[in-house]
Amino acid sequence: TSLSMAPDGNGGIYYALDKSGALQDMENRNISGLHIYGVDNVLTKACDPYFIGCCVHHEVECGNKVVWRAHKDEKVGVTVTLDNQMHVVEYSDISREMAEATVNNNNNDNKLVYGAANICNHYLTVNFIKEKILTELSSIYHLAPKKIPYMNLKTGELIKPNSNNGIKMEMFIFDIFPLASKWIVMEVLREDEFAPVKNAPLSSSDSPDTARTLITKQSIKWLLKHNVEFVTKNNEKIDINQLNNEHLISNDYLCEISPLVSYQGE
């Protein structure tokens, strides 16, 4: 048995901020809060003034931006409240009953009860990181049994075990949410702010192709508000309402507005 070093999950950001000196630099420059988000979401609104403003206005230590789950099988963590604390339940840990539970109302819209999907879009204060997170890091890490490949030093053969043969210490970035005594959750429209790239090209969901389609749809929506007309290369008018996803996925109909031109369609 031996101890090996390995990445500790995206929750390692807190230790990295401290060890690198970045946290001290923020304090020196009177930076009070951070907007942290995943790089795989191409529709993220960096430094969203509404989200950050909401968190600052309510003087929270931690904020979490969510979208509603698209369907019961979507593989996203779910934001929940437990004992007045904010938690995120990973999709692999949520029971089938919870994943499929719907609201019993007169609208018959089958809205999911546990539908607040975590999209890795958070606000944290520097004081919260320094005074609560860093002091509790050692107790937040959890043990995860893993199938860890290793090399046979005698034969040079790479062994890929079929069963768990090791334990990894890891932490997710949201594991610190319960430490916040004052927090807030903001729901936004997924078509405006959630286009993740997690799967290979040509996959039916969360792929580069679907992300480009969502960017195109958003850009078209913004342009239509300003009465812009769309034409082909041959200067033929395009009826946007007649375009389907297959059209939008093709390179012939790509449309993107640079963030240097507009932040949210203004």
Disulfide bonds with the S-S distance in Angstrom:
none
